[in-house]
């Protein structure tokens, strides 16, 4: 969340007590209150003046920071619930002090969730402590009821309990807070501690990962490009190497500067090919690995922005489109004729 310089004390507007998803309500109320021009062209140098942009940014940052501290970094919405129900049971690492997503999917969809965070008091909060890879050995349990358990712990918990490791791993903004040692360019790369998300891959042996946040080339931020604001590059590189994406969905509500998605990743099978070296040049064997992705698990490759969508149309699409339009017009004409017949009054007019 972009930092604000001023700190207002008002509570989020439009959120009623008992709201099952107050983050969605407050965020939606704010975004829809803005002019359409601002929503669609917020970073445009021609559509929005610097003064307008600064005012909106400050208001968004004030509200956003409150909602991060009281709810979560990203906003769940009803369209995402079937995903968690389909891939449950779930284990979440880095759930934050609020465990917002874990509680939401359990309360709204009865999803079985075990959620961990290294700090059940301040985890995930802008004003609180940063996420680390270390966990208190006491493993305190904050909430425990049927289908929902929230415990203290980090990535290492994934390898301590086989039943937990078999669950689908859920990560929401796992690396928003980068540890100082990771940001220190003078430190050798091999000696830096793993990001939390990357550490999860070290311990996780299950087959499915759900990620919420920005991924490679999704972000609008030049400073955070190309990896985005949610998970470290070392995690994304290994995720793309060992898994393949089978689902990607835009979150229904995002802040103006954010492009969060929900993506589902499945562990890939690999095929090893061994090439025999040349005896003349005394070369050894070379092993090359490829991922196997079943056809039913391949994402479509074709994608086009609206301004060039016409370039993806097949040769016969225009003809089919005209034919369908003619059929629709004929149906419409028949319905109008029938309506006129039914509206006629029998007998002579007075």
ABEGO torsion letter per residue (X at the ends): XBBBABBBABBBBGBBBGBABAAAAAAAAAAAABBAAAAAAAABAAABBAAAAAAAAAAAAAAAAAAAAABBABBBBAAAAAAAAAAOBBBBBGAEAAGAAAAAAAAAAGBBBBBBBABAAABGBAABBBBBABBBAAGBBABBBBGBBBBBEBAAAAAABAAAAABBBBBBGAAABBBAAAABAABBAAABBBBAAAAAAAABABABBBBBEBBBGABABAAAOAAEAABBAAAAAAAAAABBBABBBBBABBBAABBBBBBBBBBBBBBBBBBBBBAAAGBBBBBBBBBBBBAAABBBABBBBAAAAAAABBAAAAAAAAAAAAAAAAAAAAAAAAAAAAABBBEBBX
